[in-house]
């Protein structure tokens, strides 16, 4: 289960259009979560 996402500096410069990319855009490339079970 994904519970959050992080933004890096590259994501922020894309958001602020310092690097011109089409918006809207899905930013964030890391995500902490919960592992409810491990199969062995």
mmCIF entry with sequence, helices, sheets and N, C-alpha, C, O atoms, coordinates in Angstrom:
data_MODEL
# 
_entry.id   MODEL 
# 
_entity.id                         1 
_entity.type                       polymer 
_entity.pdbx_number_of_molecules   1 
# 
_entity_poly.entity_id                      1 
_entity_poly.type                           'polypeptide(L)' 
_entity_poly.nstd_linkage                   no 
_entity_poly.nstd_monomer                   no 
_entity_poly.pdbx_seq_one_letter_code       
;(UNK)(UNK)(UNK)(UNK)(UNK)(UNK)(UNK)(UNK)(UNK)(UNK)(UNK)(UNK)(UNK)(UNK)(UNK)(UNK)
(UNK)(UNK)(UNK)(UNK)(UNK)(UNK)(UNK)(UNK)(UNK)(UNK)(UNK)(UNK)(UNK)(UNK)(UNK)(UNK)
(UNK)(UNK)(UNK)(UNK)(UNK)(UNK)(UNK)(UNK)
;
_entity_poly.pdbx_seq_one_letter_code_can   XXXXXXXXXXXXXXXXXXXXXXXXXXXXXXXXXXXXXXXX 
_entity_poly.pdbx_strand_id                 A 
# 
loop_
_entity_poly_seq.entity_id 
_entity_poly_seq.num 
_entity_poly_seq.mon_id 
_entity_poly_seq.hetero 
1 1  UNK n 
1 2  UNK n 
1 3  UNK n 
1 4  UNK n 
1 5  UNK n 
1 6  UNK n 
1 7  UNK n 
1 8  UNK n 
1 9  UNK n 
1 10 UNK n 
1 11 UNK n 
1 12 UNK n 
1 13 UNK n 
1 14 UNK n 
1 15 UNK n 
1 16 UNK n 
1 17 UNK n 
1 18 UNK n 
1 19 UNK n 
1 20 UNK n 
1 21 UNK n 
1 22 UNK n 
1 23 UNK n 
1 24 UNK n 
1 25 UNK n 
1 26 UNK n 
1 27 UNK n 
1 28 UNK n 
1 29 UNK n 
1 30 UNK n 
1 31 UNK n 
1 32 UNK n 
1 33 UNK n 
1 34 UNK n 
1 35 UNK n 
1 36 UNK n 
1 37 UNK n 
1 38 UNK n 
1 39 UNK n 
1 40 UNK n 
# 
_struct_asym.id          A 
_struct_asym.entity_id   1 
# 
_struct_conf.conf_type_id            HELX_P 
_struct_conf.id                      HELX_P1 
_struct_conf.pdbx_PDB_helix_id       AA1 
_struct_conf.beg_label_comp_id       UNK 
_struct_conf.beg_label_asym_id       A 
_struct_conf.beg_label_seq_id        9 
_struct_conf.pdbx_beg_PDB_ins_code   ? 
_struct_conf.end_label_comp_id       UNK 
_struct_conf.end_label_asym_id       A 
_struct_conf.end_label_seq_id        15 
_struct_conf.pdbx_end_PDB_ins_code   ? 
_struct_conf.beg_auth_comp_id        UNK 
_struct_conf.beg_auth_asym_id        A 
_struct_conf.beg_auth_seq_id         9 
_struct_conf.end_auth_comp_id        UNK 
_struct_conf.end_auth_asym_id        A 
_struct_conf.end_auth_seq_id         15 
_struct_conf.pdbx_PDB_helix_class    1 
_struct_conf.details                 ? 
_struct_conf.pdbx_PDB_helix_length   7 
# 
_struct_conf_type.id          HELX_P 
_struct_conf_type.criteria    ? 
_struct_conf_type.reference   ? 
# 
loop_
_atom_site.group_PDB 
_atom_site.id 
_atom_site.type_symbol 
_atom_site.label_atom_id 
_atom_site.label_alt_id 
_atom_site.label_comp_id 
_atom_site.label_asym_id 
_atom_site.label_entity_id 
_atom_site.label_seq_id 
_atom_site.pdbx_PDB_ins_code 
_atom_site.Cartn_x 
_atom_site.Cartn_y 
_atom_site.Cartn_z 
_atom_site.occupancy 
_atom_site.B_iso_or_equiv 
_atom_site.pdbx_formal_charge 
_atom_site.auth_seq_id 
_atom_site.auth_comp_id 
_atom_site.auth_asym_id 
_atom_site.auth_atom_id 
_atom_site.pdbx_PDB_model_num 
ATOM 1   N N  . UNK A 1 1  ? 0.844  -1.167  0.000   1.00 0.00 ? 1  UNK A N  1 
ATOM 2   C CA . UNK A 1 1  ? 0.000  0.000   0.000   1.00 0.00 ? 1  UNK A CA 1 
ATOM 3   C C  . UNK A 1 1  ? 0.891  1.232   0.000   1.00 0.00 ? 1  UNK A C  1 
ATOM 4   O O  . UNK A 1 1  ? 1.728  1.390   0.888   1.00 0.00 ? 1  UNK A O  1 
ATOM 5   N N  . UNK A 1 2  ? 0.723  2.093   -0.973  1.00 0.00 ? 2  UNK A N  1 
ATOM 6   C CA . UNK A 1 2  ? 1.484  3.344   -1.072  1.00 0.00 ? 2  UNK A CA 1 
ATOM 7   C C  . UNK A 1 2  ? 0.852  4.366   -0.146  1.00 0.00 ? 2  UNK A C  1 
ATOM 8   O O  . UNK A 1 2  ? -0.357 4.593   -0.196  1.00 0.00 ? 2  UNK A O  1 
ATOM 9   N N  . UNK A 1 3  ? 1.674  4.989   0.706   1.00 0.00 ? 3  UNK A N  1 
ATOM 10  C CA . UNK A 1 3  ? 1.117  5.926   1.685   1.00 0.00 ? 3  UNK A CA 1 
ATOM 11  C C  . UNK A 1 3  ? 1.583  7.368   1.484   1.00 0.00 ? 3  UNK A C  1 
ATOM 12  O O  . UNK A 1 3  ? 1.022  8.279   2.093   1.00 0.00 ? 3  UNK A O  1 
ATOM 13  N N  . UNK A 1 4  ? 2.583  7.592   0.654   1.00 0.00 ? 4  UNK A N  1 
ATOM 14  C CA . UNK A 1 4  ? 3.092  8.949   0.430   1.00 0.00 ? 4  UNK A CA 1 
ATOM 15  C C  . UNK A 1 4  ? 3.959  8.940   -0.816  1.00 0.00 ? 4  UNK A C  1 
ATOM 16  O O  . UNK A 1 4  ? 4.247  7.879   -1.370  1.00 0.00 ? 4  UNK A O  1 
ATOM 17  N N  . UNK A 1 5  ? 4.375  10.115  -1.256  1.00 0.00 ? 5  UNK A N  1 
ATOM 18  C CA . UNK A 1 5  ? 5.337  10.216  -2.340  1.00 0.00 ? 5  UNK A CA 1 
ATOM 19  C C  . UNK A 1 5  ? 6.267  11.388  -2.064  1.00 0.00 ? 5  UNK A C  1 
ATOM 20  O O  . UNK A 1 5  ? 5.904  12.329  -1.359  1.00 0.00 ? 5  UNK A O  1 
ATOM 21  N N  . UNK A 1 6  ? 7.443  11.323  -2.614  1.00 0.00 ? 6  UNK A N  1 
ATOM 22  C CA . UNK A 1 6  ? 8.399  12.402  -2.429  1.00 0.00 ? 6  UNK A CA 1 
ATOM 23  C C  . UNK A 1 6  ? 8.619  13.167  -3.722  1.00 0.00 ? 6  UNK A C  1 
ATOM 24  O O  . UNK A 1 6  ? 8.382  12.640  -4.809  1.00 0.00 ? 6  UNK A O  1 
ATOM 25  N N  . UNK A 1 7  ? 9.068  14.395  -3.607  1.00 0.00 ? 7  UNK A N  1 
ATOM 26  C CA . UNK A 1 7  ? 9.413  15.207  -4.770  1.00 0.00 ? 7  UNK A CA 1 
ATOM 27  C C  . UNK A 1 7  ? 10.898 15.539  -4.703  1.00 0.00 ? 7  UNK A C  1 
ATOM 28  O O  . UNK A 1 7  ? 11.400 15.962  -3.661  1.00 0.00 ? 7  UNK A O  1 
ATOM 29  N N  . UNK A 1 8  ? 11.590 15.346  -5.807  1.00 0.00 ? 8  UNK A N  1 
ATOM 30  C CA . UNK A 1 8  ? 12.999 15.707  -5.866  1.00 0.00 ? 8  UNK A CA 1 
ATOM 31  C C  . UNK A 1 8  ? 13.139 17.084  -6.521  1.00 0.00 ? 8  UNK A C  1 
ATOM 32  O O  . UNK A 1 8  ? 12.151 17.667  -6.969  1.00 0.00 ? 8  UNK A O  1 
ATOM 33  N N  . UNK A 1 9  ? 14.347 17.588  -6.571  1.00 0.00 ? 9  UNK A N  1 
ATOM 34  C CA . UNK A 1 9  ? 14.606 18.901  -7.156  1.00 0.00 ? 9  UNK A CA 1 
ATOM 35  C C  . UNK A 1 9  ? 14.166 18.957  -8.618  1.00 0.00 ? 9  UNK A C  1 
ATOM 36  O O  . UNK A 1 9  ? 13.618 19.967  -9.060  1.00 0.00 ? 9  UNK A O  1 
ATOM 37  N N  . UNK A 1 10 ? 14.395 17.901  -9.358  1.00 0.00 ? 10 UNK A N  1 
ATOM 38  C CA . UNK A 1 10 ? 13.973 17.865  -10.767 1.00 0.00 ? 10 UNK A CA 1 
ATOM 39  C C  . UNK A 1 10 ? 12.458 17.988  -10.882 1.00 0.00 ? 10 UNK A C  1 
ATOM 40  O O  . UNK A 1 10 ? 11.964 18.695  -11.760 1.00 0.00 ? 10 UNK A O  1 
ATOM 41  N N  . UNK A 1 11 ? 11.715 17.314  -10.013 1.00 0.00 ? 11 UNK A N  1 
ATOM 42  C CA . UNK A 1 11 ? 10.260 17.439  -10.022 1.00 0.00 ? 11 UNK A CA 1 
ATOM 43  C C  . UNK A 1 11 ? 9.841  18.884  -9.790  1.00 0.00 ? 11 UNK A C  1 
ATOM 44  O O  . UNK A 1 11 ? 8.919  19.379  -10.438 1.00 0.00 ? 11 UNK A O  1 
ATOM 45  N N  . UNK A 1 12 ? 10.515 19.561  -8.868  1.00 0.00 ? 12 UNK A N  1 
ATOM 46  C CA . UNK A 1 12 ? 10.140 20.940  -8.530  1.00 0.00 ? 12 UNK A CA 1 
ATOM 47  C C  . UNK A 1 12 ? 10.445 21.898  -9.681  1.00 0.00 ? 12 UNK A C  1 
ATOM 48  O O  . UNK A 1 12 ? 9.660  22.809  -9.943  1.00 0.00 ? 12 UNK A O  1 
ATOM 49  N N  . UNK A 1 13 ? 11.574 21.710  -10.373 1.00 0.00 ? 13 UNK A N  1 
ATOM 50  C CA . UNK A 1 13 ? 11.864 22.625  -11.485 1.00 0.00 ? 13 UNK A CA 1 
ATOM 51  C C  . UNK A 1 13 ? 10.929 22.368  -12.668 1.00 0.00 ? 13 UNK A C  1 
ATOM 52  O O  . UNK A 1 13 ? 10.642 23.285  -13.437 1.00 0.00 ? 13 UNK A O  1 
ATOM 53  N N  . UNK A 1 14 ? 10.450 21.126  -12.822 1.00 0.00 ? 14 UNK A N  1 
ATOM 54  C CA . UNK A 1 14 ? 9.441  20.853  -13.849 1.00 0.00 ? 14 UNK A CA 1 
ATOM 55  C C  . UNK A 1 14 ? 8.114  21.490  -13.455 1.00 0.00 ? 14 UNK A C  1 
ATOM 56  O O  . UNK A 1 14 ? 7.435  22.089  -14.289 1.00 0.00 ? 14 UNK A O  1 
ATOM 57  N N  . UNK A 1 15 ? 7.748  21.361  -12.187 1.00 0.00 ? 15 UNK A N  1 
ATOM 58  C CA . UNK A 1 15 ? 6.505  21.970  -11.705 1.00 0.00 ? 15 UNK A CA 1 
ATOM 59  C C  . UNK A 1 15 ? 6.500  23.480  -11.933 1.00 0.00 ? 15 UNK A C  1 
ATOM 60  O O  . UNK A 1 15 ? 5.487  24.053  -12.335 1.00 0.00 ? 15 UNK A O  1 
ATOM 61  N N  . UNK A 1 16 ? 7.641  24.117  -11.673 1.00 0.00 ? 16 UNK A N  1 
ATOM 62  C CA . UNK A 1 16 ? 7.745  25.567  -11.794 1.00 0.00 ? 16 UNK A CA 1 
ATOM 63  C C  . UNK A 1 16 ? 8.079  26.027  -13.210 1.00 0.00 ? 16 UNK A C  1 
ATOM 64  O O  . UNK A 1 16 ? 8.269  27.219  -13.452 1.00 0.00 ? 16 UNK A O  1 
ATOM 65  N N  . UNK A 1 17 ? 8.152  25.070  -14.153 1.00 0.00 ? 17 UNK A N  1 
ATOM 66  C CA . UNK A 1 17 ? 8.379  25.343  -15.568 1.00 0.00 ? 17 UNK A CA 1 
ATOM 67  C C  . UNK A 1 17 ? 9.739  25.979  -15.869 1.00 0.00 ? 17 UNK A C  1 
ATOM 68  O O  . UNK A 1 17 ? 9.888  26.664  -16.881 1.00 0.00 ? 17 UNK A O  1 
ATOM 69  N N  . UNK A 1 18 ? 10.736 25.758  -14.997 1.00 0.00 ? 18 UNK A N  1 
ATOM 70  C CA . UNK A 1 18 ? 12.105 26.158  -15.333 1.00 0.00 ? 18 UNK A CA 1 
ATOM 71  C C  . UNK A 1 18 ? 12.646 25.236  -16.425 1.00 0.00 ? 18 UNK A C  1 
ATOM 72  O O  . UNK A 1 18 ? 13.514 25.624  -17.207 1.00 0.00 ? 18 UNK A O  1 
ATOM 73  N N  . UNK A 1 19 ? 12.127 24.024  -16.466 1.00 0.00 ? 19 UNK A N  1 
ATOM 74  C CA . UNK A 1 19 ? 12.368 23.080  -17.554 1.00 0.00 ? 19 UNK A CA 1 
ATOM 75  C C  . UNK A 1 19 ? 11.005 22.877  -18.203 1.00 0.00 ? 19 UNK A C  1 
ATOM 76  O O  . UNK A 1 19 ? 10.126 22.266  -17.594 1.00 0.00 ? 19 UNK A O  1 
ATOM 77  N N  . UNK A 1 20 ? 10.804 23.376  -19.428 1.00 0.00 ? 20 UNK A N  1 
ATOM 78  C CA . UNK A 1 20 ? 9.459  23.384  -20.014 1.00 0.00 ? 20 UNK A CA 1 
ATOM 79  C C  . UNK A 1 20 ? 8.973  21.986  -20.393 1.00 0.00 ? 20 UNK A C  1 
ATOM 80  O O  . UNK A 1 20 ? 9.437  21.386  -21.362 1.00 0.00 ? 20 UNK A O  1 
ATOM 81  N N  . UNK A 1 21 ? 8.045  21.501  -19.618 1.00 0.00 ? 21 UNK A N  1 
ATOM 82  C CA . UNK A 1 21 ? 7.405  20.211  -19.892 1.00 0.00 ? 21 UNK A CA 1 
ATOM 83  C C  . UNK A 1 21 ? 5.898  20.454  -19.916 1.00 0.00 ? 21 UNK A C  1 
ATOM 84  O O  . UNK A 1 21 ? 5.417  21.380  -19.263 1.00 0.00 ? 21 UNK A O  1 
ATOM 85  N N  . UNK A 1 22 ? 5.143  19.639  -20.657 1.00 0.00 ? 22 UNK A N  1 
ATOM 86  C CA . UNK A 1 22 ? 3.695  19.829  -20.689 1.00 0.00 ? 22 UNK A CA 1 
ATOM 87  C C  . UNK A 1 22 ? 3.067  19.499  -19.330 1.00 0.00 ? 22 UNK A C  1 
ATOM 88  O O  . UNK A 1 22 ? 3.412  18.505  -18.691 1.00 0.00 ? 22 UNK A O  1 
ATOM 89  N N  . UNK A 1 23 ? 2.146  20.354  -18.914 1.00 0.00 ? 23 UNK A N  1 
ATOM 90  C CA . UNK A 1 23 ? 1.422  20.128  -17.669 1.00 0.00 ? 23 UNK A CA 1 
ATOM 91  C C  . UNK A 1 23 ? -0.046 19.885  -17.996 1.00 0.00 ? 23 UNK A C  1 
ATOM 92  O O  . UNK A 1 23 ? -0.505 20.403  -19.014 1.00 0.00 ? 23 UNK A O  1 
ATOM 93  N N  . UNK A 1 24 ? -0.806 19.149  -17.222 1.00 0.00 ? 24 UNK A N  1 
ATOM 94  C CA . UNK A 1 24 ? -0.417 18.551  -15.958 1.00 0.00 ? 24 UNK A CA 1 
ATOM 95  C C  . UNK A 1 24 ? 0.527  17.373  -16.159 1.00 0.00 ? 24 UNK A C  1 
ATOM 96  O O  . UNK A 1 24 ? 0.555  16.756  -17.223 1.00 0.00 ? 24 UNK A O  1 
ATOM 97  N N  . UNK A 1 25 ? 1.292  17.076  -15.128 1.00 0.00 ? 25 UNK A N  1 
ATOM 98  C CA . UNK A 1 25 ? 2.262  15.994  -15.169 1.00 0.00 ? 25 UNK A CA 1 
ATOM 99  C C  . UNK A 1 25 ? 2.245  15.275  -13.828 1.00 0.00 ? 25 UNK A C  1 
ATOM 100 O O  . UNK A 1 25 ? 2.030  15.900  -12.789 1.00 0.00 ? 25 UNK A O  1 
ATOM 101 N N  . UNK A 1 26 ? 2.466  13.982  -13.845 1.00 0.00 ? 26 UNK A N  1 
ATOM 102 C CA . UNK A 1 26 ? 2.560  13.222  -12.600 1.00 0.00 ? 26 UNK A CA 1 
ATOM 103 C C  . UNK A 1 26 ? 4.002  13.285  -12.136 1.00 0.00 ? 26 UNK A C  1 
ATOM 104 O O  . UNK A 1 26 ? 4.899  12.761  -12.798 1.00 0.00 ? 26 UNK A O  1 
ATOM 105 N N  . UNK A 1 27 ? 4.224  13.925  -10.998 1.00 0.00 ? 27 UNK A N  1 
ATOM 106 C CA . UNK A 1 27 ? 5.564  14.071  -10.448 1.00 0.00 ? 27 UNK A CA 1 
ATOM 107 C C  . UNK A 1 27 ? 5.753  13.119  -9.272  1.00 0.00 ? 27 UNK A C  1 
ATOM 108 O O  . UNK A 1 27 ? 4.787  12.600  -8.713  1.00 0.00 ? 27 UNK A O  1 
ATOM 109 N N  . UNK A 1 28 ? 6.997  12.903  -8.914  1.00 0.00 ? 28 UNK A N  1 
ATOM 110 C CA . UNK A 1 28 ? 7.316  12.007  -7.806  1.00 0.00 ? 28 UNK A CA 1 
ATOM 111 C C  . UNK A 1 28 ? 7.755  10.656  -8.334  1.00 0.00 ? 28 UNK A C  1 
ATOM 112 O O  . UNK A 1 28 ? 7.097  10.095  -9.210  1.00 0.00 ? 28 UNK A O  1 
ATOM 113 N N  . UNK A 1 29 ? 8.828  10.134  -7.831  1.00 0.00 ? 29 UNK A N  1 
ATOM 114 C CA . UNK A 1 29 ? 9.334  8.855   -8.320  1.00 0.00 ? 29 UNK A CA 1 
ATOM 115 C C  . UNK A 1 29 ? 9.791  7.957   -7.190  1.00 0.00 ? 29 UNK A C  1 
ATOM 116 O O  . UNK A 1 29 ? 10.550 7.013   -7.407  1.00 0.00 ? 29 UNK A O  1 
ATOM 117 N N  . UNK A 1 30 ? 9.337  8.244   -5.998  1.00 0.00 ? 30 UNK A N  1 
ATOM 118 C CA . UNK A 1 30 ? 9.650  7.396   -4.857  1.00 0.00 ? 30 UNK A CA 1 
ATOM 119 C C  . UNK A 1 30 ? 8.400  7.320   -3.999  1.00 0.00 ? 30 UNK A C  1 
ATOM 120 O O  . UNK A 1 30 ? 7.615  8.268   -3.960  1.00 0.00 ? 30 UNK A O  1 
ATOM 121 N N  . UNK A 1 31 ? 8.209  6.213   -3.318  1.00 0.00 ? 31 UNK A N  1 
ATOM 122 C CA . UNK A 1 31 ? 7.011  6.095   -2.509  1.00 0.00 ? 31 UNK A CA 1 
ATOM 123 C C  . UNK A 1 31 ? 7.172  5.118   -1.363  1.00 0.00 ? 31 UNK A C  1 
ATOM 124 O O  . UNK A 1 31 ? 7.341  3.921   -1.592  1.00 0.00 ? 31 UNK A O  1 
ATOM 125 N N  . UNK A 1 32 ? 7.123  5.607   -0.133  1.00 0.00 ? 32 UNK A N  1 
ATOM 126 C CA . UNK A 1 32 ? 7.136  4.703   1.013   1.00 0.00 ? 32 UNK A CA 1 
ATOM 127 C C  . UNK A 1 32 ? 5.775  4.049   1.178   1.00 0.00 ? 32 UNK A C  1 
ATOM 128 O O  . UNK A 1 32 ? 4.753  4.613   0.786   1.00 0.00 ? 32 UNK A O  1 
ATOM 129 N N  . UNK A 1 33 ? 5.767  2.888   1.746   1.00 0.00 ? 33 UNK A N  1 
ATOM 130 C CA . UNK A 1 33 ? 4.496  2.194   1.929   1.00 0.00 ? 33 UNK A CA 1 
ATOM 131 C C  . UNK A 1 33 ? 4.546  1.197   3.052   1.00 0.00 ? 33 UNK A C  1 
ATOM 132 O O  . UNK A 1 33 ? 5.477  1.192   3.858   1.00 0.00 ? 33 UNK A O  1 
ATOM 133 N N  . UNK A 1 34 ? 3.539  0.352   3.102   1.00 0.00 ? 34 UNK A N  1 
ATOM 134 C CA . UNK A 1 34 ? 3.386  -0.661  4.139   1.00 0.00 ? 34 UNK A CA 1 
ATOM 135 C C  . UNK A 1 34 ? 3.374  -2.026  3.471   1.00 0.00 ? 34 UNK A C  1 
ATOM 136 O O  . UNK A 1 34 ? 2.657  -2.226  2.491   1.00 0.00 ? 34 UNK A O  1 
ATOM 137 N N  . UNK A 1 35 ? 4.152  -2.963  3.982   1.00 0.00 ? 35 UNK A N  1 
ATOM 138 C CA . UNK A 1 35 ? 4.146  -4.341  3.506   1.00 0.00 ? 35 UNK A CA 1 
ATOM 139 C C  . UNK A 1 35 ? 3.306  -5.140  4.509   1.00 0.00 ? 35 UNK A C  1 
ATOM 140 O O  . UNK A 1 35 ? 3.779  -5.422  5.610   1.00 0.00 ? 35 UNK A O  1 
ATOM 141 N N  . UNK A 1 36 ? 2.069  -5.508  4.150   1.00 0.00 ? 36 UNK A N  1 
ATOM 142 C CA . UNK A 1 36 ? 1.196  -6.159  5.118   1.00 0.00 ? 36 UNK A CA 1 
ATOM 143 C C  . UNK A 1 36 ? 1.579  -7.610  5.429   1.00 0.00 ? 36 UNK A C  1 
ATOM 144 O O  . UNK A 1 36 ? 1.244  -8.120  6.498   1.00 0.00 ? 36 UNK A O  1 
ATOM 145 N N  . UNK A 1 37 ? 2.273  -8.274  4.511   1.00 0.00 ? 37 UNK A N  1 
ATOM 146 C CA . UNK A 1 37 ? 2.656  -9.674  4.741   1.00 0.00 ? 37 UNK A CA 1 
ATOM 147 C C  . UNK A 1 37 ? 3.795  -10.042 3.815   1.00 0.00 ? 37 UNK A C  1 
ATOM 148 O O  . UNK A 1 37 ? 3.978  -9.443  2.756   1.00 0.00 ? 37 UNK A O  1 
ATOM 149 N N  . UNK A 1 38 ? 4.558  -11.041 4.235   1.00 0.00 ? 38 UNK A N  1 
ATOM 150 C CA . UNK A 1 38 ? 5.652  -11.585 3.407   1.00 0.00 ? 38 UNK A CA 1 
ATOM 151 C C  . UNK A 1 38 ? 5.408  -13.066 3.243   1.00 0.00 ? 38 UNK A C  1 
ATOM 152 O O  . UNK A 1 38 ? 5.224  -13.789 4.223   1.00 0.00 ? 38 UNK A O  1 
ATOM 153 N N  . UNK A 1 39 ? 5.409  -13.526 1.979   1.00 0.00 ? 39 UNK A N  1 
ATOM 154 C CA . UNK A 1 39 ? 5.258  -14.949 1.718   1.00 0.00 ? 39 UNK A CA 1 
ATOM 155 C C  . UNK A 1 39 ? 6.611  -15.606 1.702   1.00 0.00 ? 39 UNK A C  1 
ATOM 156 O O  . UNK A 1 39 ? 7.570  -15.045 1.173   1.00 0.00 ? 39 UNK A O  1 
ATOM 157 N N  . UNK A 1 40 ? 6.704  -16.794 2.278   1.00 0.00 ? 40 UNK A N  1 
ATOM 158 C CA . UNK A 1 40 ? 7.998  -17.504 2.263   1.00 0.00 ? 40 UNK A CA 1 
ATOM 159 C C  . UNK A 1 40 ? 7.910  -18.781 1.480   1.00 0.00 ? 40 UNK A C  1 
ATOM 160 O O  . UNK A 1 40 ? 8.901  -19.502 1.363   1.00 0.00 ? 40 UNK A O  1 
# 
